Amino acid sequence: MLKREKLLWALFAGILAVLYLLSSTDLIIKEKKTEIYTVSVIISDTSDECYGSFKKGVEQAAAEYNVDIRFITLYEKGDSAQQMEFLRREIDDGTGAVILEPADPAECRRLLDSFTPGSPVIVTGSLIHSDRAAACVSVDASLAGRRLGEAVSRDGAPGRFVAVFTENLDYGSVRELYDGFLSALDGQNGEICLYETSKGEHMEEAVRSLSSKGERAAVVALDPSSTREAAKLLEEEPFYRESVAALYGTGATPALLNSLDQGVIRGLLTSNAFDNGYLCVEQAVGAIRRQSIEAVILLDSYFIEKDDLRDRQYEKMLYPMS
């Protein structure tokens, strides 16, 4: 009887030991470790104020693919040299992949072609054709510009003065956007004047000068910052509304959508920034895993007006929930 009790106690002790090993160690059952990827996102601005929907897409994909995101802004907007320094730094520090929104697409392409990045680079915001970029996720800026020009044309702007504002024509894909815009108005009457507000031309002075043209002008802003500044002028100074027939802009920040809803902005050119951010991270993870990914993903562009804010087709795009 004593011998049988000892055997039972030994059996119980063995069972407890096995249960402990199962619950506390991986000596018997190897637990599959979740791999965490590091992805650096380098934008071309000093603030992420205009990147709300893009960041939500990035965060959604990061949660699904176990990605640790480093979101990096510049000290000076559009500083291509500094951006390239950040790109090299992140690669040297061992980031898994870099998502890059080039401040200067031509300079970005030149740099990528001059060295072999140690980590995959996903380009967004501009269509850059380089063998050193793992993928490119972007809107066709030329096509988007034509859509903006067609919208202005439908409202009868050609035939009167059109004032086009941008911080810098060489910033990002603005030049392609402008060229597309001009192509939509080609052959139509009316004077088109470009103002680059970051090169000494103050928007307030430029808008004030429109009154000297003798008729109300159509104002077109080719970047979210210029759109915001133009809308602010029209909201705060009724005097300027006498010179401006309609304001057309780009972007879809909450402030811009509010100005559109209030009728300050006639229409906005935008795209699905949430999908952009999500697809960039998805492509980055695929490149890190050495999977087959799409070299170029083209996103569609949309010209939205006040009534579109309540359209179910656009609601999810304009007000994404991560």
N, C-alpha and C positions, 0 to 999 in steps of 0.2 A: 504493500500500500504506500509506504514511504517513497519507494522508488518511482511509483506511478505519479505521485504528486510532484516529485522533482522533475520528471519528464514534462508534465503539464506546465510547470513554472518556466522551464527552459523554452517550451514552445511559445508561451505568451511573451516571454522576453524577446524571442526571435521575431515574432510578429510585430512587436512594438518597435524593434530596431529597423525592420523593413519599412514600416509606416513613417518613421522618422526620416529615413533616407529618401523616401519618395517625396515627402513634404518639404524637406529642408535642403536637399542637395540635388544635383543632377547626375549623381553617380550611376543611377539605374535608368532613369528616363531623362534624356537630354532635352532641355527646354530650348526651343528655337528662339534665338535672340533677335529682337527687333532692331534692324539697322536704321540708324538715324543719319540723314544726309544733311550736309551744310550747303546752302545756296546763298550767294550774295546778290543783292539787287542794287544796282547803281543807276540812279536816275540823273537827269540833266538839270535839275532845279535845286534850289537851296532849301526848299520846303516840300513836304508831301501833301500840302493843302489841296492840290488839284488831282490827287491820286487816290481819293477815298475808295471809289469802286474798284480800281485796279488792286489796291491793297487787300480789299475784301476777297477778291479772287485769288490772290497770292496766299492769303491766310487759309482759305478753304482747301486749296490744293495741298498746302503744307501740312494741314491736319490729317488729310487722307493719306499722304505719302510719307509721313514721318520725317518732315523736313524742318531743320532749324534755319530760319531766315535772318539774314543780316541786311537791313534796309539802310542804304547809304545815300545821303544827300551831299551836294557840293557846297563849298564855301562861297562860290560866286557862280551865279546862274550862267549856264552855257560855256563854262570854262572847260574846253576840250582837253587841254594839257593836264589839268588837275584830274579830270575824269580818267584819263589814261593811266595816270599814276596810281589811282585807286584800283584800277583794273589789275595792274601788275602786282600791287600790294596784296590784293585778295588772293590772286593765284599763287603768289609766293608763300602766303600764309596757309596754303593747303585747302582752300575752299573746294567743295565738290564740283560746283559749277557757278558761273556768273551770268546773271540776267542784266543786260546792258541796254539802256536807252541812250543812244549816242547824242551828244550835244552837237557834234559836227560829223555827219555821216561819212563825208569824204575822208576826214582825218582818221576816223575809226576804221574804215576799210583799209587805208594805207598802213596803219599800225598792225592790224590783224594779219595783213599780207606780209609784214616784215618779220614776224616771229611766230613760233609755234606755241600757242598757249598750253600750259600744263593742265588746265582744266577746261571743260567744254564752255563755250560762250554762246548764250542765246541772245540774239539781238531783237529788240522790240522798238516800236515807234518809227522805224525807217526800214525801207527795203534795201538791205545791203547784200550784195552778191559777193561773197568771199568764201573760198574753200576752208578758211580757218574758223568760220562761224558754224557751229553745230546745227543751228536752226535760226530762222527769222520768223517772228510773229508780228504782223503789222497790218495796218490799213493801207490800201493803195492810195497814197496822198493825192496823186494826180486825178484819179477818178473822184475822190472826195471833193477836190476843188471844183471839178466840173459840176458836181451836184449842187454845190453852194452857188456857183455862178448861174446855173439853171433856175434855182429858186429866186435869186435876185432878178433875173430876167423875166420870170413869170409875173413878178410884181410891177413890171414896167419901169424898173430902174434905168436900163439903157435908154439914152435920150436925155438924161440929166447927169449931173456930176456924181461920180462914185468915189468916195474916199475910202482907201484901204489902209488899215492900221495893223502893224505888227511890231513887236519889240525888236526883232532882228530877222531879216529875211534869210540869213544863213543858219538860223537856229533850227536844229532838228530837221523835220520834213516840210518846213514852212515854204521854202522856195518851190518845191513840187506842188504844194497846195495852191500857191499863187499862180503858177503856170497853168494848172488845171482850171482855175477860176477864170483866168484871162481867155483860155481857149473856148469857154462856154459863151463868152461875150464877144468873141471875134466877129468882126463885120457889122457890129451894131453901133449905132450912133451914141455919143456920150463920151465925156472926158473921164478918164480913170487916173487917179493920183495916189501914189503909194507914200505913206508916212512911216518911217522907222523910228519909233518913239525912244528907243534906247540910244540913239545916236544924236542926241541934242534936240530932237523935235518933240516938244511937249504936247501931249494930246489936247490939253485944254486950249492951248493957243491955236492948234490946228483946227479943232472943232469950231472955235470962235471965228476963224477965217472963212469958214464955209458960208457964212452969211453974206460975204462979199461976192459970192458966185451968182447971186440974184435969184436963186431957186433952192428949194430944200434938197439936200443931198442924201443919197443912200450911204450909210456907213457900214463897212464890212471889217470885222476884226478876225485876224487869222490865227490867233492863239488865245487860250483862256484868260491870260493876264490882261491882254489888251481889251478883250470882251468885257471883263469885269470893270476895268477902268472907264471904258466908254459908257457902260450901263450906270456906273456910279455918277458920272457927270450928268447924265440925263435925268437921273432920279433926284439929284440934289439941286440942280440949277435949271429951272424951267426955261431960262433964256436959250439954252442950247437946243431945246426941243423945237424951237422956231426954225432952226437951221437944218435939223435932221428929220428926213421923211421916215426913215426906218433904220433900225440897227440889226445887223445880222452878225452872228458870232460863232465861236467854236467852243466846245466843252460842255460838260454837264454836271458841274459842281452844284451843291444845294443852293448856293447864292445865285448862280446863273439860272437855274430852273425856277427859282422864286421870281427873278426879274422877267423871265419869259411868261410866267403865270400872271404877272401884274401888267403885262403888255409893254413893258419898257423895251424888251428885246423882241424883234419880229420873228426870228427863228434861229435855231442852233444846229450846227453841224456836229455830229457826235458819232460814237461807235460803242460797242459793248466792251467797256473797260474791265468789267468783272471777268468775262471770258478771256480777255487778253492776259490778265494776271494769272488766271488758272492755267491756261494753256502754256504760258511761259514756264511755270514751275513743273508742269507735267512733262514738257519737253526736256527740261533740265534733268529731272530724275531719270528719264529714259536714256539720256546721254551718259549720265554717271553709270548707269547699269550696263552701258554698251549695247543697248537695244536699238532696233531700227526705229528712227523717228522721221517725221516729215521735215524736209529741208526748208520749206516755205509754207507758212499758214497765213492766208489772206483773210482778214476780217472785213466785214461789210461796214459801210458808213451810212448814216441816216441824217436826213434833214428834218428836224422836228419843229412843230409849231405849238401854240398854246393848247389847242384841242387834243394834241397827241399825248399830253400829260395824263389824261384820263383813259387813254387807250390801253387795253390789257396787253396789246402787242409790245408796248414800250415800257409799261410799268415795271416789270421785273428787271429790265435792262437799266432803267434810270434810277430805280430804288432797290438795288440788290440786297438781299439778306444772306450773310455768310453763315 
